[in-house]
Amino acid sequence: MAVPASTPRSDQPRTLPLREVRTRLTQLVALAELADTVTVVTRDGDPRPVAAIVPAAAARTMAQTRADADRLAAVTSGWARRLDELRRQSGRRHAAELGTLRAALAQAWAELDRRAAPGGDPALARLRAAHADLLAD
C-alpha cells in the first residue's frame, strides 16, 4: 500500500520504490520544496537506494562541496597553528611557574628542616608527603 504524501515529517528520509515515485513525483517535489523532506528512491523490489529527491538547498555540486572543504581546511589550519603556538607558550609559562614554585617550596622545606627535625612532627610529615611530587626533581 502506498504511503500518503502528507505523512508527518520525521528525521528519517522516506523511502519509496521507483514505480511509486513516478506516479507521485509532483507531490514529492513539492514536499521537498515546502517541507524540506528527503525521499530516497529504490528500484522496485530492491531496498538499496539509487537516487534521492532533496530540497534544492541541500543539493550541492561536487565542485561546491570541494571548494567549501578547501576553504574550511584553510581556515582551520590557521586556527590550528595559532592554537599550537598558544599551547607551546602556555607550556613554557607553566614550566617556568612550576620551577619557581618548586624553588620556593624547597626553600620553605629547608627552613622547616632547619627549625624542626624531619619525622618529629606528624603534621609536617603528612604535608611533606602531599608535596612529594613537587619536591622530586
ABEGO torsion letter per residue (X at the ends): XBBBAABBBBABBBBBBAAAAAAAAAAAAAAAAAAGBBBBBBBBGBABBABBBBBAAABBBAAAAAAAAAAAAAAAAAAAAAAAAAAAAAAAAAAAAAAAAAAAAAAAAAAAAAABBBGABAAAAAAAAAAAAAABX
